Each structure stands twice: as structure tokens, then as C-alpha cells.
């Protein structure tokens, strides 16, 4: 059976698609408990639907390349919007070093070892090193969610996985097209630098302009704000690609700015992009599974995948982390865990569709090797991360209760209306309204408890499960957000514990 989009087969595809999506969503719960990225289930679903299973044939490398890039745009957009700049800012030097210097070291080491030890051609060796060097945000954080790590480690991994896609995409494209071999190293470095710098600048322009626009336009429905933000994200990628710059750098920078700006309905936007990113991941991994033909997986392919994985995991990755630490020194235990937690997921497999689409010699073999390597080493690395963290003494009570805060603009009075949900772990439970010590001009206008509304007084005691409506002048929005978060984490003593100045 061939995969087509005939209108008469619409019902069949909708039924199959809905079943696959539902199974994939339910698999998230199972794999999270086992400490495995859900991508493995999605890949195996694709394999089961393909030539070796139900017989759906999908071998269009160019279409896979295009759809893979589209999915990565959506996944990167979610990563930028949900990343807290305040948490990764102290670690941005290490994250940037891993995404640039670390990638260069990793590619070089894998390429040399693959050429001399595995007998690959130089082009295939460099491609193997390039496609395997970037870590995958979806794979890393689906596992790290169950490991209580210090922010210095999880933030570093988060920054690296968000930043390293752009340079590797450019490098793989240059190698697959033959430009890498034909041009000088200086020319290649100049092209990569141009694409990254111009892409990042375009992303910053879209991000700041979009944030300015969203703060000043009053859309008639809350559901339009997530769509507008998502359109800006996709537009930033397209604008970068239009001027031959890195669209991936543009989309990540743009969404990082948008996600950390005081925009209306941030909670709804975050939920929307998370859902879209999950859908993109499911579709991406299932499609990649469809590309694999099980009959091509020979003992030779498995052996090369295991050998390549060992070279990457035990030689290239540790060296790249060690060299990158020159930019921001860290403890040996931290570097050891960062080295072991460099999970590969969709990104390496998607990158192999570039040489497939370009018709590079042995590109199909490269795809099979990388596919097997990702599956095997994810199965090996994922479940061992909690054990490794405990062995290195990195686990601890790092959980901090967070408030669920939703915002809506009040344009005529230049204020924001915050809807705050007090969670079960929040230390705001038992705190009086007056003890919140909100900035002067901000106030709790309403408390909703068990479906009943009340106008609070200073002595009104807040409880778990309460919904608060807080009105704050827009210029004090960030201070109000920060104060609410501090009380949620520190309780009524947060003011003295943190040495805060008196609100004006």
C-alpha cells in the first residue's frame, strides 16, 4: 500500500492517524515511568506501520526532509517559549560553547575515528560526526523530568539542545551538497557564521517586534494570542530561510524573546505550543520509523551502529564537554553527568534525510546506522540517568512549587489582570493577603474558593486550590510576578529570608 493523499482515502487516514496519535499520547505516561524517551515508542509505531508491518510504503527522502524540518521548527518554537531566560542566562556561556566548540570537537573526533577505524569515506565520516553531535531537546527532557537535578545542569543541557541544531544543520547541508570539500575552511566558517549571526539577528527582530505588537493589540478572543505567537515563530524561520540564513537560529531566538516577554495569556500560549510540539514529535518520529526498512538492518549495520555509538559516547562527547568547560568551568561531577546525558533523538535521524535527499553515496546506510545507534544508546543511557545522578551526588530537593499564572490585558488603564492558582505544593497556603506584600498599586481583587467568590481583606487567609484575581499596573507586572513566586516558594517569611526591599 502506498501512502497517498487521495480524497477518497481521507476516512481511512483519519482513523489510522487518530488511533496512532492516541496510542502515542498514552505512551508518554508509560515511558516516563520507565525513564525512557517516548520517541522510541513513536519510532517503533512507524516501523510497525511500514514495509515490515502493515505495508505502508514511504520512501520519499525529499518529502521526509521537508516534513522533518517543519517538525523541528515547531519543536524548537516550543523549546524557546517554555525556556526561562532567567534560569539559563547564568549558563549561556557553557550552553553556547557546547553548541559551537563542542560540536566542532565532536564532529572532528568522530570523523577521524570513523574514517580510520570503521573504514568510512571522509564525506560519510564527517556526515556521521555532524548528524550525531547535536543533542535532542525532546529526548533529553523527557528523561530529565523524572530526575531532580540542580538548575546549573538541567539549564546547561536545555541551552545546549536549543542552540546546537542551527550550526549542525548548516554543516550537514554543506557537506552533503559537496561545498565543504570544494571550498576552503575559511569559506565554510564564514558561511556558517553568516547564517548563525544573521539568523539570530532576524529572530531577535521578530521577537522584540512581536512582543511589542502583542502587548498593544487587544485581540477579541484569548485563543487568538497563541495563534499569533505561533505565526511569529514560523515567520521568523521563513524570514531567515528567505535570506539564506539559519531559520533554526531565528526561530529559537524569536521564541525565547517572546516566551520571556510580558505577553497576554502566556499560560494559554504555553499550553498551545506544548500540544503542537508533542503532535510534531509524534508525526516526526512515526514518519522516520516509516522510512526504515527492517530488512536493511543487518548484523554489519548493528555492529557499525554500536561502534559509532561507543566512539561518540565514550570519546567524542566527553572531549567536547571538557573543552567547552574552558568557557565556563564546572565541577567534574557536573561535567560527567552532562557528558552522559547527551541524548540523541529525532535530530540526528532528521539530519540524515539531508544526504538522502541530496543523493549522497551510502546515505541510506548512514540513515540505518544512525537509526539503530539512536535506539540502542537511548535504551542504554535513558534509564541509567537517575542512577548516574545519584552516584555523582547530584540529586536533591530541587523542586520548587510554581504558581499557575494567567494574564489578560486591561488596555484602557494600562494594567494586567492576573489569574493565580495556588497549587498543592505552594507555601502561599496559610498566608494572609496583607502578607503578600505586593508592590504598591497591585492588589488582590477577588478570591474564588470552592466555586464561591469573596472580596478579600488584608487578614483573609489564602488556601490551596484558591484562585486569585490580581490587578497590577503594567509597569509593575514583573515585580508582581516575582513577588507572587517568592511567596509561593518561601511562604510568609519570603520577604525577610530573601532580604527584599520594602515595596514602594
Buried (B, 14 or more C-beta within 10 A) or exposed (E): EEBEEEEEEEEEEEEBEEEBBEEBEEBBEEBBEEBBBBBBBBBBBBBBBBBBBEEBEBBBBEBBBEBBBBBBBBBBBBBBBBBEEEBBEEBBBBBBBBBBBBBBBBBBBBBBBBBEEBEBEBBBBBBBBBBBBBBBBBBBBBBBEBBBBBBBBBBBBBBBBBBBBBBBBBBBBBBBBEEBEEBEEEEBEEBBEBBBEBBBBBBBBBBBBBBEEBBEEEBEEBEEBBEBBBEBBBBBBEBBBEEEBBBBBBBBBBBBBBBBBBBBBBBBBBEBBEEBBBBBBBBBBBBBBBBBBEEBBEEEBBEBBBBBBBBBBEBBBBBBBBBBBEBBEBBEBBBBBBBBBBBBBBBBBBBBBBBBBBEBEBBBBBBBBBBBBBBBBBEEBBEBBBEBBEEBEBBEEEEEBEBEBBBBBBEEEEBBBBBBBBBEEBBBBEBBBBBBBBBEBBBBEBBBBEEEEEEBEEEBEBBBBBBBBBBBBBEBBEBBBEBBBBBBBBBBEBBEEEEBEEBE
